[in-house]
Amino acid sequence: MQITLNKAWGHFKTITRHRHMVIRHCAKAGILWQGLFHDLSKYTPVEFLTGARYYTDGTRSPNEGEREAYGYSKAWLHHKGRNRHHFEYWNDYNKKAGRVMPVPMPMRYVKELLCDRIAASKIYQGEKYTPEHPLSYYLRGNTHRFIAPETSELIISMLTLLAEEGENTMFQKLKQM
């Protein structure tokens, strides 16, 4: 698949809109400084060029296209290994268990993860976005997710709060945590 100027520009606009929305959400959650550094790796060649190559219309992650083509996404492997707001980052070898296990995420990264998930839902869903969407998306993948149970429970409780009481209530609670 070839990179065109239109696809590169479309991808750039999508990731930048997403990033700016995450920054606004992080400010509401009390982690503005962290939000300012959110997803900067998406502008590196390994992630940006893949994003531009597999960009469709900004309603689907280009990493899915790379997975379909190669069976894995090099861009995603790069991204999740550098961005601590992804629960996939938080896996390490556990000597007691003798295998890799999920590690509970620090609160500041759970906050950023929530800001990221809500912004991604808004960007990908566009006008179809509802406050229930981030929770339903998260729950759909719950059966195969490799995440510390306490981290998952916290994410579910905050996304449930979003769905039931709205953004202002959820961000206010996040800010207090």
GIHU-V490466 format. One record per pair of residues at least 24 apart in sequence whose ideal C-beta (glycine too) atoms are under 8 Angstrom apart, sorted by the first residue. I is the first residue (numbers start at 1). GAP is how many residues later the second one is. Records with the same first field share a line. If there is no record, write none. Layout:
# GIHU-V490466
I->GAP  GAP
This chain:
# GIHU-V490466
1->52  53  64  68
2->51
3->46  49  50
7->45  46  48
8->44  47
10->45  47  48
11->37  40  41  44  47  51
12->36  40
13->45
14->41  44  109
15->24  27  28  33  36
17->106
18->101  102  105
21->98  101  102
22->90  93  94  97
25->89  90  91  93  94  146
26->85  86  89
28->87  139  143  146  147
29->82  83  85  86  142  145  146
30->81  144  145
31->77  80  81  84
34->74  77  78
35->77  80
38->45  47  74  77  78
39->40  44  77
41->37  38  41  42
42->37
44->34
46->28  29  32
47->28  31  32
50->24  25
51->24
58->65  66
59->65  66  67
60->64
61->63
84->25  28
85->24  27  28  31
86->27
87->26  58  59  60  61  64  65
88->58
90->57  58  61
91->55
102->44  45  46  49
103->45
104->44  46  47
105->43  46
107->70
110->41  44  45  48
111->63  66
113->42
114->41  44  45  56  60
117->38  42
118->44  49
131->31  32  35  36
132->31
134->25  28  29
135->24  25  27  28
